[in-house]
Amino acid sequence: MLWALALFAAALQARPFLSGFRLTADEIQFHYLSLKNTLAQNIQFLSENAAQQGRVGQFILLPVNMLASDLAAVPWARVGFLGAWGGLMLLTALWVGRQSRSRAFALLIFLVLVTYQRLGFDHMPPNSYPLQNTVPFLLILASRLAGGGQRSLVTQCMLGVVLCFSMAISEYAWVFGLGVVGCEYLANFSRGKEEGLAGLRSRRLVLDATAITTALVVYLGYRFVHPSHYASNSPDGVWNLGAMAWTSFFHILNGTILLPIRWTHFTLAPWKALAAWGGMSVLTAGVAWGAFRYLERDRPWLMIAVVGLLFSLYVTLPVAMTVRHQTWCAEAWPCAYLDTRSAFPGLAVALIGICGWLLRFGRAMQVALAIALGSGAGTTYLYNLWFSQEIESVTKAWERADALACLPPSLLPADEALLKTVDPRGLISVHPNFPHADYWRVYIASRSATCAGAAH
């Protein structure tokens, strides 16, 4: 029953995330290339981009990102992206539950993962880069969950191949995968020295080490041949310890609404939004209260919270150690990126770990914590409902462009007038020197067949 209610809360919280697509300059570029280039031109771009970034995984990620940017305007595709993201949250919670051997802990983690994530423009899936990290992270967690218990050597080797392939795709995936595997062995030691040492003597350790090392060799080998000239994966700010700590901290924190929420989000909200806030608060508080009743009191909850925070800090380091992102965090706001979502599971573990420790103070504390969690989820829902309207105002640009698809190309406005017609407020994010007007012409041309079909 509690899981059913948690899934219902997840479905409600998912609604605002269906609003936005193509929210980053990268995704606009991907879409432009998918519309304009021939297959041969895109293959050449793919090869050049992989070499420029020193990422062998770009041979997979770029086609995936281009496909996602092309399909993003299709409602069923966005539902699919969101479903994949929700599946990742569910697998994350189940994996945490297995390591802690606590179903109640898994339920609470899932509840926080699906009710506390902030909607934004900040390169955060599932609205931006909906598949880049989602797919490899899903494969990593699925391979770990499938590897539990007594498995044959062939099965373990196959799961090791999946792990290796997923981790070699990007530094995000490799760091995440290493953190997941490391936490598993750490969890073994938390259950006793004998179980921890047994894990180190097992065949699985050899297979895990082989998969992780092979993925690293493939990644670094390609990067050695093609050194990165890409600012977002060059550790040129590793010695700027203060800036790196600042970037990591805010990349973690800005996955939540703690900083952007304002009192005006309540005072200016229509009654329906306030009713939604109240309903989500009550629903989440009820699930949390029920789960707290079954949460074990004999676990080292503070240690679990510390591990969660360290995991969040760890997965942000590849981004935080770059001067580019340190500069963005100092000059732009909010300070968030792809790794903000990667860090969120650790933050959820830390939050519930602290709750687990506080439960020792009696039933009144249990009720207070449930109310607090419910209020946080309701406030996140209220904020996301408001922000989804901001995002919808951006994506209206494609609706305005669609309305021009029935015009002959010769009757389309000139470049500046076209931009004013399609994107009058200049809300679509593009790279410097990007052929903005040509992008809209190519897009409008691609929609002309739809217009011709409608005419018939």
C-alpha positions in Angstrom: 0.0 0.0 0.0 2.8 2.4 0.9 4.6 1.7 -2.3 1.5 2.3 -4.3 1.0 5.7 -2.6 4.7 6.5 -3.3 4.3 5.6 -6.9 1.1 7.8 -7.1 3.1 10.7 -5.6 5.8 10.1 -8.2 3.3 10.3 -11.0 1.9 13.6 -9.7 5.4 15.0 -9.3 6.3 13.9 -12.8 3.6 16.1 -14.4 5.6 19.4 -14.4 8.6 17.6 -15.9 6.7 17.0 -19.1 6.7 20.7 -19.9 10.2 21.5 -21.1 12.5 20.3 -23.9 15.6 21.5 -25.8 16.4 23.8 -22.9 20.2 24.0 -23.5 22.3 25.4 -26.3 23.9 22.0 -26.9 20.5 20.4 -27.5 19.6 23.2 -30.0 22.9 22.4 -31.8 22.2 18.7 -31.8 18.7 19.3 -33.2 20.1 21.6 -35.9 22.6 19.1 -37.0 20.1 16.3 -37.1 17.8 18.4 -39.3 20.4 19.9 -41.6 23.3 17.5 -42.1 23.5 14.4 -44.2 24.4 11.1 -42.6 28.0 11.5 -43.8 28.3 15.0 -42.4 27.0 13.8 -39.0 29.4 10.9 -38.9 32.3 13.4 -39.6 31.0 15.7 -36.8 30.7 12.7 -34.5 34.3 11.7 -35.1 35.6 15.3 -34.8 33.6 15.9 -31.6 34.8 12.7 -29.9 38.4 13.5 -30.7 38.0 17.2 -29.6 36.5 16.1 -26.2 38.8 13.0 -25.8 35.7 10.9 -25.1 35.4 7.5 -26.9 31.8 7.3 -25.5 30.8 10.2 -27.8 30.4 7.7 -30.6 27.4 6.4 -28.7 26.3 9.5 -26.7 26.2 11.9 -29.6 23.8 9.9 -31.7 21.7 9.3 -28.5 21.7 13.0 -27.7 20.8 13.9 -31.3 18.0 11.4 -31.3 16.7 12.7 -28.0 16.8 16.3 -29.1 14.9 15.4 -32.3 12.2 13.4 -30.4 11.9 15.8 -27.5 8.9 17.7 -28.9 6.9 14.5 -29.3 4.7 14.0 -26.1 5.0 10.2 -26.1 8.8 10.5 -26.3 8.9 12.9 -23.3 6.8 10.4 -21.4 9.3 7.8 -22.3 12.3 9.9 -21.2 10.5 10.6 -17.9 9.6 7.0 -17.5 13.3 6.0 -17.9 14.3 8.6 -15.3 11.6 7.3 -12.9 12.9 3.8 -13.5 16.4 5.0 -12.6 15.0 6.5 -9.3 13.3 3.2 -8.6 16.4 1.1 -9.3 18.5 3.5 -7.2 16.1 3.0 -4.2 16.0 -0.8 -4.6 19.8 -0.8 -4.8 20.1 1.3 -1.6 17.5 -1.0 0.1 19.6 -4.1 -0.8 22.8 -2.5 0.6 21.0 -1.5 3.8 18.9 -4.6 3.9 15.9 -2.4 4.7 12.7 -2.2 2.6 11.5 0.8 4.6 14.8 2.6 3.9 14.4 1.8 0.1 10.8 3.2 0.2 11.9 6.4 1.9 14.8 6.9 -0.5 12.4 6.5 -3.4 10.0 8.9 -1.9 12.6 11.6 -1.6 14.1 10.9 -5.0 10.7 11.4 -6.8 9.3 14.3 -4.7 12.3 16.6 -3.9 14.0 17.2 -7.3 13.9 20.7 -8.6 12.8 21.5 -12.2 15.2 23.9 -14.0 17.1 25.0 -17.1 20.4 23.8 -15.8 21.4 20.8 -18.0 19.6 18.6 -15.7 17.8 15.4 -16.9 15.1 14.5 -17.7 14.3 17.8 -19.3 17.8 18.4 -20.6 20.1 15.5 -21.8 17.3 13.1 -21.0 19.3 10.0 -22.0 23.0 10.8 -21.7 23.4 9.7 -18.0 20.1 8.0 -17.6 20.8 5.0 -19.8 24.3 4.1 -18.5 23.3 4.7 -14.9 20.3 2.4 -15.5 22.6 -0.3 -16.9 25.1 0.0 -14.1 22.4 -0.4 -11.4 20.6 -3.1 -13.3 23.8 -5.1 -13.6 24.5 -4.7 -9.9 21.0 -5.7 -8.8 21.0 -8.7 -11.2 24.3 -9.9 -9.8 23.0 -10.6 -6.3 22.9 -14.1 -4.9 24.5 -17.2 -6.5 25.1 -16.6 -10.2 27.0 -18.7 -12.6 30.4 -17.6 -13.9 28.9 -17.0 -17.4 26.1 -14.8 -15.9 28.6 -12.8 -13.8 30.9 -12.3 -16.8 28.0 -11.0 -18.9 27.0 -8.6 -16.1 30.6 -7.5 -15.9 30.6 -6.7 -19.6 27.5 -4.6 -19.1 29.2 -2.8 -16.2 32.3 -2.2 -18.3 30.5 -0.9 -21.3 28.3 1.4 -19.3 31.2 2.9 -17.3 33.4 3.5 -20.4 30.8 5.8 -22.0 31.7 8.9 -20.0 33.5 10.1 -17.0 30.1 10.7 -15.3 29.3 7.0 -15.8 32.7 5.7 -14.7 32.7 7.8 -11.5 29.1 6.8 -10.7 29.8 3.1 -11.4 33.0 3.1 -9.2 31.0 4.8 -6.4 28.2 2.2 -6.6 30.6 -0.7 -6.6 32.7 0.8 -3.8 29.6 1.4 -1.6 28.6 -2.3 -2.0 31.9 -3.5 -0.6 31.7 -0.9 2.1 28.2 -2.1 3.0 29.7 -5.7 3.3 32.1 -4.4 6.0 29.4 -2.6 7.8 27.7 -5.9 8.4 30.8 -7.4 10.0 34.5 -8.0 9.3 33.9 -11.6 8.2 31.4 -10.6 5.5 33.6 -7.8 4.4 36.6 -10.0 4.0 34.5 -12.6 2.2 33.6 -10.0 -0.3 37.2 -9.2 -0.9 38.1 -12.9 -1.4 35.2 -13.5 -3.8 35.3 -14.2 -7.5 33.1 -11.2 -8.0 35.8 -8.8 -6.8 38.1 -10.0 -9.6 35.3 -9.5 -12.2 34.4 -6.1 -10.8 38.0 -4.9 -10.8 38.5 -6.2 -14.3 35.4 -4.5 -15.6 36.2 -1.2 -13.9 39.9 -1.2 -15.0 39.0 -2.1 -18.6 36.5 0.7 -18.8 39.2 3.1 -17.5 41.8 1.9 -19.9 39.5 2.3 -22.8 38.5 5.8 -21.7 42.0 6.9 -20.9 43.5 5.2 -23.9 41.3 7.1 -26.4 42.0 10.3 -24.4 45.7 9.7 -24.6 45.5 9.4 -28.4 43.0 12.3 -28.6 43.8 14.7 -25.7 40.7 16.7 -24.7 40.4 20.3 -25.8 37.0 20.6 -24.1 36.7 22.9 -21.1 34.0 20.8 -19.3 36.2 17.7 -18.9 39.6 19.3 -18.4 40.7 19.2 -14.7 42.5 22.6 -15.0 41.0 23.8 -11.8 41.9 20.9 -9.5 44.2 23.1 -7.4 41.6 25.8 -6.9 40.4 24.0 -3.8 38.1 26.8 -2.6 36.4 27.2 -5.9 36.2 23.4 -6.3 34.5 23.1 -2.9 32.1 26.0 -3.7 31.2 24.4 -7.0 30.6 21.0 -5.5 28.5 22.3 -2.7 26.2 24.3 -4.9 26.0 21.6 -7.6 24.7 19.3 -4.8 22.4 21.9 -3.1 20.8 23.3 -6.3 19.2 20.0 -7.1 16.7 21.0 -4.4 14.4 24.1 -4.1 16.2 25.3 -0.9 17.8 28.3 -2.6 15.3 29.4 -5.3 12.0 29.1 -3.3 10.5 32.4 -2.3 7.5 33.3 -0.1 6.0 34.9 -3.2 5.6 31.4 -4.7 3.0 30.9 -2.0 1.4 34.4 -1.9 1.0 34.7 -5.6 0.0 31.0 -6.2 -3.6 30.4 -7.4 -5.8 28.3 -5.1 -5.4 25.2 -7.3 -1.7 25.3 -6.8 -2.0 25.8 -3.1 -4.5 22.8 -3.0 -1.9 20.8 -4.9 0.7 21.8 -2.4 -1.5 20.7 0.5 -2.4 17.4 -1.2 1.2 16.5 -2.0 2.3 17.4 1.5 -0.4 15.2 3.1 0.3 12.3 0.8 4.0 12.4 1.2 3.8 12.8 5.0 1.4 9.8 5.2 3.8 7.6 3.3 6.8 8.8 5.3 5.0 8.3 8.6 4.1 4.7 7.6 7.6 3.9 6.4 9.1 5.4 9.6 7.1 2.8 11.6 9.1 0.0 9.9 12.5 1.7 9.7 15.1 -0.2 11.7 16.4 1.7 14.8 19.6 -0.3 15.2 21.4 0.9 12.0 24.4 3.3 12.1 22.3 6.1 10.6 24.7 8.9 11.1 27.4 7.0 9.4 25.0 6.2 6.5 24.3 9.9 6.2 28.0 10.7 6.1 28.5 8.1 3.3 25.6 9.6 1.4 27.1 13.1 1.6 30.5 11.9 0.6 29.0 10.1 -2.4 27.3 13.3 -3.5 30.6 15.2 -3.2 32.5 12.5 -5.0 30.3 12.4 -8.1 30.5 16.2 -8.6 34.3 16.3 -8.6 34.9 15.7 -12.4 32.8 18.8 -13.1 33.8 20.8 -10.0 37.6 20.5 -10.8 37.2 22.4 -14.1 37.8 26.1 -14.3 34.9 26.5 -16.7 32.3 25.3 -14.1 34.1 27.1 -11.3 33.7 30.3 -13.3 30.1 29.6 -14.1 29.3 29.0 -10.4 31.0 32.3 -9.5 29.4 34.4 -12.3 26.1 32.7 -13.1 23.1 31.3 -11.1 21.9 28.8 -10.3 25.0 26.8 -10.0 23.9 23.4 -11.3 24.8 20.9 -14.1 24.4 17.3 -15.1 26.2 16.1 -12.0 23.6 17.8 -9.9 21.2 14.9 -10.7 24.0 12.4 -10.1 24.6 13.7 -6.6 20.9 13.7 -5.6 20.8 10.0 -4.5 23.6 10.6 -2.0 21.7 13.7 -0.7 18.6 11.5 -0.3 20.5 8.9 1.6 22.0 11.6 3.9 18.5 13.1 4.6 16.9 9.8 5.5 20.0 8.7 7.4 19.6 11.8 9.6 15.9 11.0 10.0 16.7 7.5 11.0 19.0 8.8 13.7 16.4 11.3 15.0 13.7 8.6 15.3 15.4 7.5 18.5 13.7 10.4 20.2 10.3 8.9 20.2 6.9 8.9 18.4 6.6 12.7 18.5 9.8 12.9 16.5 8.4 10.4 14.0 5.3 12.6 13.4 7.4 15.7 13.2 9.8 14.2 10.6 6.9 12.9 8.5 5.3 16.4 8.5 8.6 18.0 7.6 9.2 15.6 4.7 5.7 16.1 3.5 6.0 19.9 3.6 9.3 19.7 1.7 7.7 17.5 -1.0 4.6 19.8 -1.2 6.8 22.9 -1.6 8.9 21.2 -4.3 5.7 20.4 -6.1 4.4 23.9 -5.8 7.7 25.3 -7.1 7.9 22.9 -10.0 4.3 23.7 -11.0 5.2 27.4 -11.1 8.5 26.7 -13.0 6.8 24.5 -15.6 4.9 27.6 -16.7 8.2 29.4 -17.2 9.5 26.5 -19.3 6.3 26.3 -21.4 6.8 30.0 -22.3 10.2 28.9 -23.8 8.9 25.9 -25.7 6.1 28.1 -27.3 8.8 29.1 -29.8 8.4 25.8 -31.6 4.6 26.3 -31.8 5.1 29.7 -33.3 7.6 28.2 -35.8 5.1 25.4 -36.6 2.5 28.1 -37.5 4.9 29.4 -40.2 5.4 26.0 -41.8 2.6 26.5 -44.3 4.2 29.6 -45.7 6.4 29.3 -48.9 10.0 29.8 -48.0 10.1 33.1 -50.0 7.4 34.6 -47.7 9.2 33.9 -44.5 10.4 37.0 -42.7 14.1 38.1 -42.9 16.5 36.8 -40.3 15.9 39.4 -37.6 12.2 39.6 -38.1 12.0 35.7 -38.1 13.8 35.6 -34.7 11.4 38.2 -33.4 8.4 36.3 -34.7 9.5 32.9 -33.4 11.4 33.8 -30.2 10.4 37.4 -29.4 11.9 37.4 -25.9 15.1 35.6 -26.9 14.5 32.7 -24.5 16.0 29.9 -26.6 19.5 29.3 -25.5 22.1 29.0 -28.3 25.9 29.0 -28.5 27.8 32.2 -29.6 27.9 32.5 -33.4 25.2 29.8 -33.8 23.2 30.3 -37.0 20.1 31.0 -35.1 17.9 32.2 -38.0 19.0 29.4 -40.3 18.1 26.9 -37.5 14.5 28.1 -37.6 14.4 28.1 -41.4 15.6 24.5 -41.4 13.2 23.6 -38.7 10.2 25.3 -40.5 11.2 23.5 -43.7 11.2 20.2 -41.8 7.6 20.8 -40.6 6.3 21.8 -44.0 5.4 18.1 -44.8 3.2 18.1 -41.7 1.4 21.2 -43.0 0.9 19.6 -46.4 -0.5 16.5 -44.8 -2.9 18.5 -42.7 -4.1 20.4 -45.8 -5.2 17.1 -47.4 
